[in-house]
Structures are given as structure tokens and as C-alpha cells.
Amino acid sequence: MIKKIKELASKLEEKTIAYRKDLHHFPEPRWREFRTSSIAMKKMQELGYTITMGSDAISKEYMMSVPDENTLKQAQINAVNNGADKELVEKMTGGFTGFWADMKFSDDETFLALRFDMDSNIITESSDNTHIPFKENFSSCNHNAMHACGHDGHVAIGLTIAEIIANIKDKLKGSIRFIFQPAEEGSCGALPMVKAGACNNITHILGLHIGFQAENDSTIICGTYGFLASTKLNVEYTGKPSHAGAYPEEGKNALIAACNACLNLQAISRHSKGATRINVGVLNSGDARNIIPANAHLELETRGINTELNQYMEDNAIRIINASALMADCEVVIEKHGSSMSGCSSKEMIAIIKEAASYVEEYTIIIDEKDFGAGEDFTYMLAEVQKNGGIGSYIQAGVNRYAPHHNNKFNFDNEGLRPAVEVCSIAAYNILKK
């Protein structure tokens, strides 16, 4: 059966690459993945999977950093104009772009889930002739959106695995679920799906990312630990404008409040129990040089090697943000725009991946696990499964890259997709085989 899986992966390789190029050409940022979701959903329906979508797949209460209604509506129009199914897009109104697709083989309780993130980065793709997607006419056609992290490849891998599984379903027991998740960038999408039931009754779960610490196509990392817990915060300071020369005392300077916050956030004491991080990535304020700034906008994140340490950073950040408002006599509003947990892969699942990787000739360097040193909201799904007695792992599948992740020239060799398809498909078969 492993030979048949490899043959199917090879037969479907051109289709896998075509998926990736198509998705790369039409990138969609968080909660706007209408076309991506529609394309994936239609394919899964054709393969015989049962779809759960819309508000059944996303808990509205836990959605964060959702664009305004007009932005979402325009994204829906663009998606339909670019080939998305109109009826499916309408059912996703409000940003409910995530879905999962199930196939049941028997009444056995074994239930495997595979998660694939769909969203793009908010970045303008390079138009340099040395950038292969631009040179070969599949670079982004959407303004300020680009697949700069490989999620186009993830969806392509997921669709191909789903087709392989559908071809060998008579050899399998239990059930399988493919989770297509929106809004991974910013850590917004996994928690609402977990709260909607995406991981209910799941006994095994796999997440995957191409690249990162697996820096070439001969390397696979079968498990991951050291996920940093993280919180994403947006801050709005509101003061009072005034003429900076004639009546400065009548103004309340929101920029001063924001600057005080920026400086003092960096002064939060590091913790003896482990690594912590904080970063202010955005500060916008002011209208003109002779006007006291009445508004200031900050976007920041905290991180910790575990959930406890991230909470320490978050609590102190909120304290400083509020204190800075008091010092400048300004109002402040703090909104959470994303979060992730700490976590680590299960040893039992790492062993399953390692065995599967041994059948894939391209992977000559097979690493059990590595410290991730970054955040990923897949940890909500992993933790939910592990909490209920299941096992899971997060794979880093190597590809040859032309630029770092989140760079406007990010690209990878498409030949790295098939080995990732093979290892996940073989692992799925070994978990679900009769």
C-alpha cells in the first residue's frame, strides 16, 4: 500500500503544483480567504468528503482582528470575480472562511485530523524579474497580499493528500478530518475553530509547515517543541488636539502616551523561569507638526516560552499601557487581536512520522524534533487533542527556498511538495489502516 501511495503522489504531482501556483496568484489575508476556501471546499466535495462550514465551523465569539464589513464584502466580490463559487462565498459572509471536511471509513474510534492554514501575508510581492513567480506569471494579483509563508503550498499538499486518501479508503478504518484554517498569520483562526468543535473526538492530529528550520528539501523535522505562547494587542490612545504654539496647554498628547508606552514596554523585566519577548511593530500618530496629536495607534505582541510567562508579559504590558494613558491624561482602549499557546509534539506521533519519512527517498536528514522558538496557533488544536488523551505533532517539511519567510521575494521549489504529501499520506495510512 505504501508503494501505491507513492505512485499516487507522483501521478498527482503536476496537479499539486498547479494548485500551488493558482493559490499563489490569488492570495487572501486573514478572514478574507473566500476564493481559497471555495476552491478547496469544491474539491473536497468532489472527492466525497462531508463539509462543515460557516458559523458551524467558526465560533464568532472567539474571532479576533476581523476586517470591517466593507472590506469583507469587497473581498467576496473579488473572490467571485476570480472564480470562486458564488453560493459558497455567500455562506461565508462575515469572514467565516474556515471549514473542515470529513470522511468516515468504519465505526472504529480512531479519528485523524490534518490541519492546513490558508491565509496570505499582508505584503506587496516583488516585481523583480529574478523573482520566479513574477517571471513565470503566477505572482500575486491582489493588492498588498502575498503568500510569503508557504500557505499556498500547505493547501495544495492538503488537497493532494485528500485525493490519495479517497483513492485508498477501502483499506482504512475510523475517520479522517481535513481542517482548512483561516487567519493563522496573527494567530486568530485556530481558537474559533476549536471552540466550534474542530477537534471534538479527534484521537490523532497533524500540523505541517514547509521550510522554517527544515532549510532544504532533504530535511524533515518530525516534531516540534518550544512553541512560544503569544498575545497580539492593538492599542488606541485618544487625547485632545490643540495648536502647538498658541494653546499647547489645552491639548492632551496621545503621541506622548504612546511613546511612553513603547519605551517602558521594553523595560519589562525578563523572567527567571524562561524566555520572554515583546515587540511594538506599529506606531501611528499625528496630523501635522503644529498640532498636538489627539490619537495614536499601537500594534504589539508579547511572547513567552510557556503560557504562564506570556501571561506575565501580557499583564505587565497592559499595566504599562494604562499607566501611560494616565500620565498623558488620555483615554485608552486595548483590544486583543490574536493569541497562541505553548505546546510540544507527542513522542508517539513523532515516531509515526519518523517511520513514514523513512519511506520517502528525498528525506535523507530525518530529525526527531526541534525547538520552534516562535508562535503558531495550531497549538490550540494540539492542546485540545492532547487534553482529551490524543496525540499530535507539528511537522516541518524541508523545501529549497529563495528568500526567508515573510519576505516579498519568498518562493520555494515546487518539487518539495510531493515528499511532504507522501510522508503525511503514509503516516495517515499507518494510523488508519485496517
Beta strands, then each sheet from edge to edge (+ up, - down):
strand 1: 50-52
strand 2: 99-104
strand 3: 111-117
strand 4: 175-181
strand 5: 204-210
strand 6: 219-225
strand 7: 229-238
strand 8: 276-285
strand 9: 295-304
strand 10: 331-340
strand 11: 365-371
strand 12: 391-397
sheet 1: 1+ 2- 4+ 3+ 5+ 12+ 6- 11-
sheet 2: 8+ 9- 7+ 10-
end
